[in-house]
Amino acid sequence: MALAAENASSIEPWTTDAEHRVAGLEVVLLKQIYVLPWSQFLYAEGSSDQVRAVFTTHDLLITGTGLSSLLSGFAAQQITQIREPARTEKFGAATGPRITTLTVKHSSS
């Protein structure tokens, strides 16, 4: 069962599926959507305020607060969707994990 965590009562601002290994990660930006296959995932690194996830073709840079559990989701490849926050969501008073920016860049070859 997928756990959506997008509202204030939820624990995390991304969606995971702990019961199944998912085939890909959907990255939803305000003006574009990427679908990255987990088979292309190389590694993730970071801390509670910044996470970098590297796929063979793209790098994701996620900043915010309370992002440590996001690293666990990458390690288990259980994240199904991660969303760029709307402008109003960036400045609202929220508790718990929060994404402030999400950037996708093509990897350098």
C-alpha positions as YAML, in Angstrom:
chain: A
units: angstrom
residues:
- id: 1
  name: MET
  ca: [0.00, 0.00, 0.00]
- id: 2
  name: ALA
  ca: [1.40, 3.41, -0.95]
- id: 3
  name: LEU
  ca: [1.67, 6.03, 1.74]
- id: 4
  name: ALA
  ca: [1.09, 9.54, 0.45]
- id: 5
  name: ALA
  ca: [2.64, 12.16, 2.65]
- id: 6
  name: GLU
  ca: [1.74, 15.49, 1.18]
- id: 7
  name: ASN
  ca: [-0.44, 17.24, 3.71]
- id: 8
  name: ALA
  ca: [0.31, 18.72, 7.12]
- id: 9
  name: SER
  ca: [-0.89, 15.64, 9.00]
- id: 10
  name: SER
  ca: [1.50, 13.38, 7.08]
- id: 11
  name: ILE
  ca: [5.01, 12.47, 8.16]
- id: 12
  name: GLU
  ca: [7.01, 12.98, 4.96]
- id: 13
  name: PRO
  ca: [6.59, 15.25, 1.90]
- id: 14
  name: TRP
  ca: [7.15, 12.42, -0.58]
- id: 15
  name: THR
  ca: [5.34, 9.20, -1.45]
- id: 16
  name: THR
  ca: [6.74, 5.75, -0.66]
- id: 17
  name: ASP
  ca: [5.70, 2.14, -1.08]
- id: 18
  name: ALA
  ca: [7.23, 0.03, 1.68]
- id: 19
  name: GLU
  ca: [5.50, -3.18, 0.60]
- id: 20
  name: HIS
  ca: [6.80, -3.40, -2.97]
- id: 21
  name: ARG
  ca: [9.96, -2.64, -4.85]
- id: 22
  name: VAL
  ca: [8.92, 0.05, -7.29]
- id: 23
  name: ALA
  ca: [10.25, 0.27, -10.85]
- id: 24
  name: GLY
  ca: [10.83, 4.00, -10.99]
- id: 25
  name: LEU
  ca: [10.78, 7.37, -9.30]
- id: 26
  name: GLU
  ca: [8.44, 10.09, -10.54]
- id: 27
  name: VAL
  ca: [9.94, 13.55, -10.01]
- id: 28
  name: VAL
  ca: [7.23, 16.19, -10.31]
- id: 29
  name: LEU
  ca: [8.52, 19.70, -10.91]
- id: 30
  name: LEU
  ca: [6.23, 22.69, -11.32]
- id: 31
  name: LYS
  ca: [6.75, 22.78, -15.11]
- id: 32
  name: GLN
  ca: [7.99, 19.27, -15.96]
- id: 33
  name: ILE
  ca: [7.82, 15.64, -14.84]
- id: 34
  name: TYR
  ca: [10.67, 13.13, -14.95]
- id: 35
  name: VAL
  ca: [10.33, 9.38, -14.52]
- id: 36
  name: LEU
  ca: [13.66, 7.84, -13.56]
- id: 37
  name: PRO
  ca: [14.03, 4.04, -13.42]
- id: 38
  name: TRP
  ca: [15.46, 2.66, -10.19]
- id: 39
  name: SER
  ca: [17.66, 0.41, -12.33]
- id: 40
  name: GLN
  ca: [19.60, 3.60, -13.21]
- id: 41
  name: PHE
  ca: [20.06, 4.67, -9.55]
- id: 42
  name: LEU
  ca: [23.70, 4.90, -8.47]
- id: 43
  name: TYR
  ca: [23.77, 6.42, -4.98]
- id: 44
  name: ALA
  ca: [22.43, 9.09, -2.63]
- id: 45
  name: GLU
  ca: [24.26, 11.23, -0.11]
- id: 46
  name: GLY
  ca: [23.46, 14.07, 2.21]
- id: 47
  name: SER
  ca: [22.22, 15.22, 5.56]
- id: 48
  name: SER
  ca: [19.02, 16.42, 7.17]
- id: 49
  name: ASP
  ca: [19.05, 19.65, 5.16]
- id: 50
  name: GLN
  ca: [20.30, 18.48, 1.74]
- id: 51
  name: VAL
  ca: [20.15, 15.23, -0.23]
- id: 52
  name: ARG
  ca: [21.77, 14.46, -3.57]
- id: 53
  name: ALA
  ca: [20.55, 11.42, -5.51]
- id: 54
  name: VAL
  ca: [22.52, 10.31, -8.55]
- id: 55
  name: PHE
  ca: [21.09, 8.34, -11.46]
- id: 56
  name: THR
  ca: [23.12, 7.51, -14.58]
- id: 57
  name: THR
  ca: [21.46, 10.27, -16.59]
- id: 58
  name: HIS
  ca: [20.27, 12.78, -13.98]
- id: 59
  name: ASP
  ca: [21.20, 14.22, -10.59]
- id: 60
  name: LEU
  ca: [18.57, 15.29, -8.08]
- id: 61
  name: LEU
  ca: [19.35, 17.94, -5.48]
- id: 62
  name: ILE
  ca: [16.81, 18.25, -2.69]
- id: 63
  name: THR
  ca: [17.04, 20.87, 0.04]
- id: 64
  name: GLY
  ca: [14.84, 21.35, 3.05]
- id: 65
  name: THR
  ca: [14.65, 20.19, 6.64]
- id: 66
  name: GLY
  ca: [14.34, 16.74, 8.19]
- id: 67
  name: LEU
  ca: [15.46, 14.94, 5.03]
- id: 68
  name: SER
  ca: [17.45, 12.14, 6.74]
- id: 69
  name: SER
  ca: [14.65, 9.63, 6.26]
- id: 70
  name: LEU
  ca: [14.65, 10.47, 2.55]
- id: 71
  name: LEU
  ca: [18.11, 8.86, 2.37]
- id: 72
  name: SER
  ca: [16.63, 5.64, 3.77]
- id: 73
  name: GLY
  ca: [13.94, 5.74, 1.11]
- id: 74
  name: PHE
  ca: [16.56, 6.07, -1.61]
- id: 75
  name: ALA
  ca: [18.61, 3.23, -0.11]
- id: 76
  name: ALA
  ca: [15.58, 0.94, -0.15]
- id: 77
  name: GLN
  ca: [14.38, 2.27, -3.53]
- id: 78
  name: GLN
  ca: [10.88, 2.67, -2.11]
- id: 79
  name: ILE
  ca: [10.18, 6.27, -3.08]
- id: 80
  name: THR
  ca: [7.53, 6.41, -5.79]
- id: 81
  name: GLN
  ca: [7.11, 10.17, -6.12]
- id: 82
  name: ILE
  ca: [8.81, 13.34, -4.97]
- id: 83
  name: ARG
  ca: [7.35, 16.79, -5.69]
- id: 84
  name: GLU
  ca: [8.75, 20.28, -6.01]
- id: 85
  name: PRO
  ca: [6.83, 22.48, -3.57]
- id: 86
  name: ALA
  ca: [4.67, 25.30, -4.84]
- id: 87
  name: ARG
  ca: [5.82, 28.79, -3.88]
- id: 88
  name: THR
  ca: [3.21, 29.04, -1.13]
- id: 89
  name: GLU
  ca: [4.33, 25.72, 0.40]
- id: 90
  name: LYS
  ca: [7.93, 26.97, 0.73]
- id: 91
  name: PHE
  ca: [7.03, 29.68, 3.21]
- id: 92
  name: GLY
  ca: [4.26, 28.08, 5.23]
- id: 93
  name: ALA
  ca: [4.77, 27.05, 8.82]
- id: 94
  name: ALA
  ca: [5.19, 23.29, 8.76]
- id: 95
  name: THR
  ca: [6.52, 20.76, 11.20]
- id: 96
  name: GLY
  ca: [8.44, 17.62, 10.35]
- id: 97
  name: PRO
  ca: [10.31, 16.87, 7.11]
- id: 98
  name: ARG
  ca: [9.95, 19.50, 4.43]
- id: 99
  name: ILE
  ca: [11.30, 20.02, 0.91]
- id: 100
  name: THR
  ca: [12.08, 23.61, -0.02]
- id: 101
  name: THR
  ca: [13.77, 23.07, -3.41]
- id: 102
  name: LEU
  ca: [14.03, 20.19, -5.85]
- id: 103
  name: THR
  ca: [16.37, 20.46, -8.81]
- id: 104
  name: VAL
  ca: [16.95, 17.97, -11.63]
- id: 105
  name: LYS
  ca: [20.09, 18.25, -13.77]
- id: 106
  name: HIS
  ca: [21.37, 16.09, -16.60]
- id: 107
  name: SER
  ca: [24.47, 14.22, -15.46]
- id: 108
  name: SER
  ca: [27.75, 15.15, -17.07]
- id: 109
  name: SER
  ca: [29.18, 12.40, -19.24]
...
